[in-house]
Amino acid sequence: MGQLRAKSAVRFVWFGAGLVCLLLAAIGAVLPLLPTTVFVLMAAFCFGRSSPRFEAYLLNHQTFGPIIRDWRAYGAIAPKYKKIATGVMALTLGLSVVLHAPGFVLVIQAVCLGGAATYVLTRPNGPRSA
């Protein structure tokens, strides 16, 4: 009985984490400071450990399903999403410059966003572009 409760508790935590990631993805769709795709991928991962129904919903979603499947199968990000991600990163840094953010903030942003952009751009494009 104790193991069943422990498994249920772990599934509950994974499910909660999935919901939080999905909420952050929704916020990221509106705010350029949060990466939507990363949080959708994390939500699918969490739901894969807690709720097959929610995982299936994301996998079959018209917009997010192909992104998740490409990532899982190939570690790939489609060129369209690479362009969007790096464009939003550039806009975020540009906005910080226009708003006269302190120099140390700009350096931190440039390093972090540069690292994130490098990671995104070095991922495979996936089977559709091969």
Sequence and secondary structure as in RCSB ss.txt:
>XXXX:A:sequence
MGQLRAKSAVRFVWFGAGLVCLLLAAIGAVLPLLPTTVFVLMAAFCFGRSSPRFEAYLLNHQTFGPIIRDWRAYG
AIAPKYKKIATGVMALTLGLSVVLHAPGFVLVIQAVCLGGAATYVLTRPNGPRSA
>XXXX:A:secstr
 HHHHHHHHHHHHHHHHHHHHHHHHHHHHH TTS HHHHHHHHHHHHHTT HHHHHHHHH TTHHHHHHHHHHHS
   HHHHHHHHHHHHHHHHHHHHTT  HHHHHHHHHHHHHHHHHHHTS   GGG 
